[in-house]
Amino acid sequence: MTEPIPAGLSRRHFLVGWWSVFGFAGLGLLLEAFHGFKIGAYLDVSNETRRLMWTLAHAHGTLLGLVHIVFGLTLVQLPRLPPAAVRLASQALVGASIFLPLGFFLGGVRFYAGDPGLGIALVPVGAVLLLAGVWQIARAVSRV
């Protein structure tokens, strides 16, 4: 017999998801304010890389927040998912939610001749974690 999925895991992903949506939507509002107030450090042509990186951080962070909410709903709807797969998926999604947006954000803080800064190296790590987590979930859901 396998151990059950921890009862608080669904709630944890709801919390991570909703707070991520709140935080990254707030970042989006800040970026819109930069547009509205014509902040040169964000809008100047020489800062196009920063604008792109920070927009990607906002979009990926918000989307990953929604993925957490859907994962939390999946755990409620399908409580018989294999616990090991759920645990791995949970850890991978949390890691992806840290590394992907952070990598994009840091890539835009300091950049070189149009290329993102070293923080961009976190993005592939986050992308692999996201794919691993989604693969675990998809595989587990297929088996139930």
N, CA, C and O of each residue as an XYZ file, in Angstrom:
576
protein
N       0.839     -1.179      0.000
C       0.000      0.000      0.000
C       0.889      1.248      0.000
O       1.884      1.312      0.722
N       0.523      2.225     -0.807
C       1.310      3.453     -0.878
C       0.799      4.464      0.144
O      -0.364      4.445      0.547
N       1.716      5.351      0.549
C       1.328      6.375      1.509
C       0.447      7.407      0.805
O       0.616      7.655     -0.389
N      -0.488      8.007      1.535
C      -1.396      8.972      0.906
C      -0.684     10.286      0.592
O       0.367     10.595      1.152
N      -1.281     11.041     -0.311
C      -0.776     12.373     -0.633
C      -1.010     13.260      0.589
O      -2.108     13.244      1.146
N      -0.020     14.025      1.019
C      -0.212     14.900      2.186
C      -1.419     15.821      1.989
O      -1.598     16.411      0.923
N      -2.230     15.931      3.023
C      -3.481     16.692      2.943
C      -3.243     18.168      2.620
O      -4.042     18.779      1.911
N      -2.172     18.736      3.122
C      -1.925     20.162      2.915
C      -1.285     20.514      1.591
O      -1.088     21.694      1.297
N      -0.957     19.520      0.786
C      -0.237     19.802     -0.461
C      -1.081     20.618     -1.441
O      -0.577     21.542     -2.080
N      -2.345     20.279     -1.556
C      -3.227     21.032     -2.441
C      -3.317     22.486     -1.978
O      -3.235     23.409     -2.789
N      -3.482     22.680     -0.687
C      -3.563     24.046     -0.138
C      -2.260     24.800     -0.384
O      -2.273     25.989     -0.701
N      -1.145     24.108     -0.237
C       0.163     24.743     -0.468
C       0.245     25.287     -1.897
O       0.719     26.401     -2.122
N      -0.221     24.490     -2.854
C      -0.154     24.947     -4.252
C      -1.170     26.042     -4.543
O      -0.916     26.911     -5.377
N      -2.315     26.014     -3.869
C      -3.250     27.135     -3.989
C      -2.594     28.418     -3.478
O      -2.687     29.467     -4.116
N      -1.930     28.325     -2.322
C      -1.274     29.502     -1.760
C      -0.152     30.012     -2.663
O      -0.080     31.202     -2.967
N       0.716     29.100     -3.086
C       1.815     29.503     -3.979
C       1.238     30.114     -5.255
O       1.722     31.139     -5.736
N       0.211     29.482     -5.791
C      -0.379     29.957     -7.035
C      -1.003     31.331     -6.919
O      -0.704     32.223     -7.713
N      -1.869     31.505     -5.934
C      -2.567     32.787     -5.827
C      -1.622     33.911     -5.446
O      -1.767     35.027     -5.945
N      -0.641     33.642     -4.561
C       0.320     34.694     -4.216
C       1.245     35.015     -5.392
O       1.666     36.160     -5.562
N       1.558     34.002     -6.201
C       2.362     34.253     -7.403
C       1.599     35.118     -8.393
O       2.149     36.069     -8.949
N       0.334     34.789     -8.613
C      -0.473     35.606     -9.524
C      -0.538     37.043     -9.008
O      -0.388     37.993     -9.778
N      -0.761     37.195     -7.714
C      -0.811     38.540     -7.131
C       0.514     39.283     -7.337
O       0.533     40.414     -7.821
N       1.618     38.631     -6.964
C       2.930     39.284     -7.057
C       3.336     39.620     -8.480
O       3.822     40.717     -8.753
N       3.137     38.676     -9.382
C       3.577     38.917    -10.751
C       2.611     39.814    -11.525
O       3.021     40.493    -12.466
N       1.342     39.823    -11.142
C       0.425     40.812    -11.710
C       0.822     42.206    -11.216
O       0.733     43.187    -11.954
N       1.261     42.276     -9.960
C       1.774     43.539     -9.430
C       3.010     44.005    -10.189
O       3.166     45.194    -10.467
N       3.890     43.056    -10.522
C       5.055     43.407    -11.337
C       4.599     43.946    -12.689
O       5.162     44.915    -13.198
N       3.587     43.322    -13.265
C       3.052     43.804    -14.537
C       2.516     45.224    -14.418
O       2.710     46.040    -15.319
N       1.841     45.522    -13.309
C       1.334     46.872    -13.072
C       2.495     47.862    -12.960
O       2.419     48.977    -13.476
N       3.563     47.450    -12.287
C       4.748     48.301    -12.170
C       5.356     48.567    -13.548
O       5.744     49.695    -13.852
N       5.436     47.540    -14.369
C       5.983     47.721    -15.716
C       5.109     48.666    -16.540
O       5.625     49.472    -17.315
N       3.789     48.570    -16.377
C       2.882     49.501    -17.055
C       3.100     50.924    -16.560
O       3.027     51.874    -17.340
N       3.370     51.076    -15.256
C       3.660     52.408    -14.712
C       4.942     52.966    -15.314
O       5.036     54.162    -15.587
N       5.936     52.090    -15.521
C       7.166     52.532    -16.184
C       6.862     53.073    -17.574
O       7.455     54.060    -18.010
N       5.933     52.420    -18.266
C       5.505     52.928    -19.577
C       4.811     54.273    -19.417
O       5.123     55.236    -20.118
N       3.872     54.322    -18.489
C       3.064     55.535    -18.308
C       3.891     56.747    -17.923
O       3.624     57.858    -18.382
N       4.892     56.540    -17.086
C       5.726     57.640    -16.640
C       6.982     57.813    -17.499
O       7.866     58.607    -17.177
N       7.042     57.060    -18.590
C       8.153     57.171    -19.555
C       9.523     57.052    -18.874
O      10.401     57.893    -19.065
N       9.684     55.998    -18.083
C      10.947     55.754    -17.375
C      11.996     55.273    -18.387
O      11.860     54.197    -18.968
N      13.020     56.069    -18.585
C      14.040     55.770    -19.588
C      14.800     54.484    -19.320
O      15.172     53.778    -20.258
N      15.035     54.171    -18.049
C      15.763     52.944    -17.710
C      15.004     51.701    -18.164
O      15.565     50.607    -18.223
N      13.730     51.878    -18.481
C      12.912     50.760    -18.957
C      12.560     50.916    -20.438
O      12.538     49.930    -21.173
N      12.286     52.146    -20.881
C      11.769     52.357    -22.226
C      12.791     52.713    -23.293
O      12.539     52.486    -24.477
N      13.935     53.264    -22.911
C      14.918     53.664    -23.928
C      15.286     52.478    -24.811
O      15.325     51.336    -24.353
N      15.553     52.761    -26.079
C      15.904     51.710    -27.039
C      17.103     50.900    -26.543
O      17.174     49.693    -26.771
N      18.030     51.550    -25.876
C      19.217     50.847    -25.365
C      18.851     49.858    -24.257
O      19.670     49.012    -23.894
N      17.642     49.951    -23.717
C      17.197     49.064    -22.639
C      16.150     48.057    -23.115
O      15.384     47.525    -22.312
N      16.122     47.803    -24.398
C      15.148     46.853    -24.958
C      15.286     45.466    -24.324
O      14.289     44.786    -24.080
N      16.515     45.057    -24.063
C      16.749     43.744    -23.439
C      16.113     43.693    -22.054
O      15.490     42.696    -21.688
N      16.270     44.761    -21.290
C      15.667     44.816    -19.956
C      14.144     44.706    -20.062
O      13.512     43.950    -19.324
N      13.573     45.462    -20.980
C      12.122     45.451    -21.145
C      11.625     44.053    -21.487
O      10.630     43.596    -20.926
N      12.307     43.373    -22.398
C      11.913     42.025    -22.792
C      12.064     41.043    -21.623
O      11.159     40.253    -21.355
N      13.201     41.094    -20.931
C      13.449     40.158    -19.833
C      12.431     40.344    -18.705
O      11.920     39.364    -18.163
N      12.141     41.585    -18.355
C      11.207     41.823    -17.256
C       9.776     41.485    -17.666
O       8.984     41.039    -16.836
N       9.445     41.691    -18.923
C       8.122     41.281    -19.408
C       8.003     39.760    -19.362
O       6.957     39.232    -18.984
N       9.056     39.059    -19.741
C       9.040     37.595    -19.680
C       8.966     37.097    -18.232
O       8.299     36.099    -17.958
N       9.635     37.776    -17.314
C       9.552     37.402    -15.896
C       8.114     37.536    -15.407
O       7.593     36.646    -14.735
N       7.479     38.650    -15.746
C       6.083     38.887    -15.352
C       5.161     37.816    -15.938
O       4.348     37.235    -15.219
N       5.286     37.556    -17.231
C       4.395     36.601    -17.899
C       4.598     35.179    -17.392
O       3.628     34.477    -17.105
N       5.847     34.752    -17.281
C       6.119     33.389    -16.813
C       5.711     33.208    -15.349
O       5.163     32.167    -14.986
N       5.970     34.203    -14.515
C       5.578     34.103    -13.112
C       4.067     33.996    -12.949
O       3.578     33.192    -12.155
N       3.331     34.807    -13.702
C       1.870     34.763    -13.633
C       1.353     33.420    -14.132
O       0.497     32.806    -13.495
N       1.865     32.969    -15.257
C       1.426     31.689    -15.817
C       1.740     30.532    -14.872
O       0.911     29.641    -14.686
N       2.914     30.539    -14.282
C       3.261     29.470    -13.344
C       2.375     29.503    -12.097
O       2.078     28.456    -11.522
N       1.956     30.681    -11.682
C       0.995     30.768    -10.589
C      -0.300     30.047    -10.941
O      -0.873     29.343    -10.109
N      -0.754     30.224    -12.169
C      -1.964     29.529    -12.619
C      -1.737     28.020    -12.699
O      -2.650     27.243    -12.419
N      -0.545     27.606    -13.075
C      -0.222     26.172    -13.107
C      -0.321     25.584    -11.698
O      -0.822     24.472    -11.525
N       0.147     26.316    -10.700
C       0.039     25.837     -9.308
C      -1.426     25.685     -8.899
O      -1.789     24.705     -8.248
N      -2.253     26.630     -9.271
C      -3.674     26.553     -8.926
C      -4.308     25.333     -9.580
O      -5.068     24.604     -8.942
N      -3.994     25.111    -10.854
C      -4.537     23.942    -11.558
C      -4.011     22.650    -10.936
O      -4.752     21.674    -10.820
N      -2.755     22.634    -10.539
C      -2.201     21.448     -9.877
C      -2.934     21.190     -8.560
O      -3.274     20.048     -8.253
N      -3.178     22.241     -7.787
C      -3.931     22.089     -6.546
C      -5.321     21.524     -6.802
O      -5.791     20.665     -6.056
N      -5.978     22.001     -7.853
C      -7.302     21.478     -8.213
C      -7.220     20.019     -8.656
O      -8.109     19.222     -8.357
N      -6.157     19.677     -9.363
C      -5.965     18.299     -9.809
C      -5.832     17.369     -8.605
O      -6.380     16.267     -8.604
N      -5.109     17.808     -7.590
C      -4.935     16.985     -6.387
C      -6.259     16.771     -5.670
O      -6.495     15.701     -5.109
N      -7.123     17.777     -5.684
C      -8.433     17.650     -5.048
C      -9.324     16.714     -5.861
O     -10.034     15.874     -5.308
N      -9.273     16.874     -7.180
C     -10.149     16.097     -8.068
C      -9.705     14.638     -8.193
O     -10.539     13.740     -8.316
N      -8.409     14.409     -8.160
C      -7.867     13.053     -8.332
C      -6.979     12.686     -7.139
O      -5.754     12.660     -7.265
N      -7.585     12.402     -5.988
C      -6.786     12.149     -4.785
C      -6.003     10.839     -4.817
O      -5.188     10.600     -3.927
N      -6.223      9.991     -5.807
C      -5.532      8.696     -5.861
C      -4.298      8.715     -6.774
O      -3.810      7.663     -7.186
N      -3.807      9.901     -7.082
C      -2.574      9.980     -7.872
C      -1.429      9.361     -7.085
O      -1.418      9.441     -5.857
N      -0.467      8.745     -7.764
C       0.683      8.149     -7.063
C       1.439      9.208     -6.245
O       1.886     10.213     -6.798
N       1.580      8.990     -4.948
C       2.215      9.997     -4.090
C       3.636     10.380     -4.504
O       4.019     11.544     -4.395
N       4.411      9.415     -4.974
C       5.791      9.736     -5.374
C       5.794     10.710     -6.556
O       6.582     11.655     -6.582
N       4.923     10.480     -7.522
C       4.832     11.366     -8.690
C       4.348     12.750     -8.274
O       4.834     13.765     -8.773
N       3.392     12.781     -7.361
C       2.864     14.063     -6.876
C       3.947     14.847     -6.156
O       4.083     16.054     -6.359
N       4.719     14.165     -5.316
C       5.809     14.820     -4.586
C       6.838     15.400     -5.548
O       7.256     16.548     -5.400
N       7.245     14.604     -6.533
C       8.233     15.087     -7.512
C       7.690     16.261     -8.316
O       8.387     17.251     -8.541
N       6.436     16.138     -8.744
C       5.823     17.216     -9.512
C       5.745     18.490     -8.678
O       6.025     19.580     -9.178
N       5.370     18.358     -7.424
C       5.256     19.508     -6.535
C       6.596     20.228     -6.390
O       6.674     21.450     -6.519
N       7.636     19.460     -6.122
C       8.963     20.061     -5.954
C       9.452     20.703     -7.251
O      10.039     21.785     -7.230
N       9.210     20.040     -8.367
C       9.651     20.579     -9.656
C       8.916     21.872     -9.991
O       9.526     22.823    -10.479
N       7.613     21.914     -9.733
C       6.846     23.127    -10.030
C       7.274     24.298     -9.155
O       7.353     25.432     -9.628
N       7.549     24.030     -7.890
C       8.021     25.100     -7.011
C       9.378     25.615     -7.503
O       9.603     26.824     -7.559
N      10.272     24.703     -7.855
C      11.576     25.113     -8.383
C      11.440     25.923     -9.667
O      12.110     26.942     -9.838
N      10.580     25.470    -10.561
C      10.366     26.190    -11.820
C       9.833     27.590    -11.555
O      10.204     28.541    -12.243
N       8.970     27.714    -10.565
C       8.372     29.012    -10.248
C       9.375     29.983     -9.638
O       9.146     31.193     -9.620
N      10.466     29.458     -9.147
C      11.536     30.314     -8.635
C      12.520     30.642     -9.755
O      12.807     31.809    -10.020
N      13.031     29.599    -10.408
C      14.125     29.786    -11.365
C      13.723     30.492    -12.660
O      14.478     31.328    -13.155
N      12.561     30.177    -13.216
C      12.182     30.788    -14.497
C      12.007     32.304    -14.383
O      12.717     33.039    -15.070
N      11.092     32.803    -13.544
C      10.940     34.256    -13.486
C      12.179     34.973    -12.944
O      12.527     36.057    -13.414
N      12.844     34.366    -11.956
C      14.035     35.001    -11.404
C      15.131     35.122    -12.455
O      15.810     36.146    -12.537
N      15.301     34.077    -13.256
C      16.308     34.119    -14.316
C      16.037     35.228    -15.322
O      16.951     35.949    -15.721
N      14.776     35.363    -15.731
C      14.425     36.443    -16.658
C      14.624     37.810    -16.009
O      15.157     38.730    -16.630
N      14.194     37.933    -14.759
C      14.323     39.223    -14.087
C      15.793     39.622    -13.946
O      16.177     40.742    -14.284
N      16.606     38.696    -13.445
C      18.032     38.999    -13.271
C      18.724     39.232    -14.606
O      19.653     40.034    -14.700
N      18.269     38.531    -15.634
C      18.834     38.748    -16.967
C      18.635     40.169    -17.464
O      19.395     40.651    -18.303
N      17.605     40.844    -16.941
C      17.341     42.218    -17.342
C      17.910     43.268    -16.414
O      17.931     44.449    -16.761
N      18.373     42.867    -15.242
C      18.933     43.843    -14.305
C      20.220     44.421    -14.871
O      20.401     45.638    -14.919
N      21.099     43.545    -15.293
C      22.375     43.969    -15.894
C      22.543     43.150    -17.162
O      22.499     41.920    -17.130
N      22.738     43.845    -18.285
C      22.891     43.152    -19.557
C      24.042     43.770    -20.327
O      24.516     44.861    -20.010
N      24.477     43.046    -21.347
C      25.706     43.408    -22.046
C      25.467     43.446    -23.546
O      25.218     42.414    -24.169
N      25.544     44.637    -24.123
C      25.418     44.817    -25.579
C      24.202     44.084    -26.134
O      24.292     43.417    -27.165
N      23.083     44.207    -25.460
C      21.857     43.586    -25.940
C      21.649     42.157    -25.497
O      20.577     41.594    -25.718
N      22.653     41.554    -24.874
C      22.510     40.179    -24.377
C      22.129     40.217    -22.901
O      22.623     41.063    -22.155
N      21.255     39.307    -22.474
C      20.871     39.282    -21.054
C      22.068     39.006    -20.155
O      23.075     38.444    -20.585
N      21.933     39.416    -18.895
C      22.974     39.169    -17.908
C      23.049     37.697    -17.521
O      22.271     36.875    -18.006
N      23.984     37.379    -16.652
C      24.236     35.991    -16.254
C      23.042     35.309    -15.597
O      22.947     34.081    -15.607
N      22.129     36.095    -15.025
C      20.942     35.518    -14.398
C      20.118     34.670    -15.347
O      19.370     33.792    -14.915
N      20.252     34.929    -16.634
C      19.488     34.175    -17.630
C      19.842     32.688    -17.597
O      19.082     31.861    -18.100
N      20.984     32.346    -17.012
C      21.392     30.933    -16.903
C      20.421     30.130    -16.032
O      20.402     28.901    -16.108
N      19.622     30.803    -15.212
C      18.636     30.107    -14.388
C      17.419     29.653    -15.200
O      16.706     28.737    -14.790
N      17.183     30.287    -16.342
C      15.984     29.990    -17.135
C      15.946     28.543    -17.621
O      14.916     27.890    -17.450
N      17.014     28.005    -18.217
C      16.944     26.604    -18.639
C      16.719     25.638    -17.478
O      16.051     24.617    -17.641
N      17.268     25.954    -16.316
C      17.046     25.111    -15.137
C      15.556     25.110    -14.799
O      14.967     24.054    -14.569
N      14.954     26.289    -14.770
C      13.529     26.402    -14.499
C      12.676     25.724    -15.552
O      11.661     25.107    -15.231
N      13.085     25.836    -16.814
C      12.324     25.210    -17.899
C      12.346     23.689    -17.777
O      11.323     23.031    -17.968
N      13.506     23.139    -17.459
C      13.612     21.679    -17.289
C      12.767     21.229    -16.095
O      12.093     20.201    -16.169
N      12.796     21.985    -15.005
C      11.968     21.648    -13.846
C      10.478     21.704    -14.194
O       9.704     20.844    -13.775
N      10.088     22.716    -14.958
C       8.687     22.815    -15.371
C       8.275     21.609    -16.202
O       7.233     21.004    -15.950
N       9.087     21.261    -17.187
C       8.767     20.101    -18.021
C       8.739     18.812    -17.202
O       7.877     17.959    -17.417
N       9.665     18.668    -16.277
C       9.691     17.466    -15.442
C       8.442     17.380    -14.577
O       7.852     16.308    -14.444
N       8.037     18.494    -13.992
C       6.841     18.505    -13.165
C       5.583     18.213    -13.955
O       4.744     17.422    -13.525
N       5.447     18.843    -15.104
C       4.264     18.622    -15.941
C       4.247     17.185    -16.458
O       3.186     16.567    -16.546
N       5.412     16.659    -16.797
C       5.484     15.261    -17.266
C       5.031     14.309    -16.155
O       4.277     13.369    -16.408
N       5.487     14.552    -14.935
C       5.075     13.705    -13.806
C       3.558     13.738    -13.620
O       2.926     12.702    -13.411
N       2.996     14.916    -13.698
C       1.551     15.068    -13.518
C       0.798     14.374    -14.646
O      -0.126     13.598    -14.403
N       1.203     14.661    -15.887
C       0.520     14.077    -17.037
C       0.575     12.557    -17.001
O      -0.419     11.882    -17.270
N       1.735     12.030    -16.669
C       1.898     10.578    -16.578
C       1.028      9.982    -15.474
O       0.406      8.937    -15.665
N       0.986     10.641    -14.331
C       0.195     10.142    -13.206
C      -1.294     10.208    -13.517
O      -2.038      9.279    -13.203
N      -1.724     11.288    -14.126
C      -3.138     11.438    -14.477
C      -3.534     10.391    -15.521
O      -4.650      9.874    -15.488
N      -2.641     10.082    -16.430
C      -2.929      9.070    -17.464
C      -3.137      7.697    -16.867
O      -3.860      6.882    -17.441
N      -2.527      7.419    -15.735
C      -2.581      6.095    -15.117
C      -3.776      5.921    -14.179
O      -4.099      4.797    -13.792
N      -4.425      7.006    -13.816
C      -5.545      6.911    -12.860
C      -6.826      6.570    -13.601
O      -7.882      6.445    -12.982
